Amino acid sequence: MYSILLQAPGGGGTSTLILFGGIAIIFYFFMIRPQQKKQKDQKKFISEIKKGDDIVTIGGIHGRVSAIDDETVTLDLEKGAKIKFERSAISLESTKKQAAKS
């Protein structure tokens, strides 16, 4: 306990640098990397959507893809209703949950 109080104040520079480096590495592997992977999977899923796929939008609307443009997707809902959405409004997580229930 007394050895901590007797240490020189200027000698902790490298240990502090190692500590902050370790924190940065942990932050990268637990926060940044999983988020990048999730975004990559979302982009891949949206680019692979085809006519006839059942999808769920971010707003929770369930439908079947009836037409695809460069930036939009048209969904068929029940009773012939059609809604046009941006491709970015399609939810990967909700679509996976819907496929798991089926």
N, C-alpha and C positions, 0 to 999 in steps of 0.2 A: 504494500500500500504506500509506504513512504518512498519507494523507488520511483513511482509516478511523479511525485512532487519534486524529486531531485533531478529530473531530466532537463536538459538544456532547451530553452524555447526555440532555438533556430534549427534544430536537428530533425524536424518532422516533415520536411518538404517532400521527400520521396514517398514516404508512407501515405501522405495525404494525396499525392498524385496517383498512387496505386489504388487507393480507396475510391477516388472519383472515377478512375478508369474502370474499376470493377462495377461500380454503380451504372456507368454508361453501357457496359456490355450486358448487364442484367436487364436494363431498361430496353435495349434493342431486342433481345431475344424474347422478352415477355410482353412487350407492347407494340413495337414498330413492325417487327417481322410478321406476326400473325395478322396484323391489319393489312399489310401489303399482300399477303397470300389470299385473304378474304376478298380484297378488291380484284385481284387477278382472276379468282374463281368466278366472281360476279360478271366480269367482262366476258369471260369465256362462255358462260352460260347464256348471256344475252346474245352473243354473236351466233350461237348454235341453235337458237329458237327457229322452229319451222312450222309451217301450216299444219294445224291439227293438234298441236301440243296444248295440254291443259296447264294454265299458269295462274298465278295469284299476283295481283299488283301490290304495291307498297300500301295502298289504301285498304286492302283486304277484299278486293273484288275478284271473284273467281270466274274464269271464262276459258274458252277455247280459241286459239289463234285462227282467224279466218283470212287475214291478209297481212303481209309484211312489206314495209317500205324501208328506205334507208334509215330513217330516224323514228318511224312510228310503227305501232302494231295495232291491228284492229281485232278486238275480241268479240266473239259471239256469246251473248248471254242467253238466258232462258227466254222462250217465246219470241225468238228472232231479233231481239234487241242487239245492236252493235255499238261498241264504244271504241274510240280511237285513243291510244295512249302513246306517250313517248317510250322508247325502249328502256330508258333509265328508270322508269316507274315500275319495272317488273322485279319482284322480290325472289331471290334465290332461296332464302331460308323457308319462306312459306310454301314455295313450290316443292321443296324437298319434303316438308312435313306432309303435304297433301299426297305425294307419291308414296310415302311410308305408310299412310293409313289405308291406301288402296290395295 
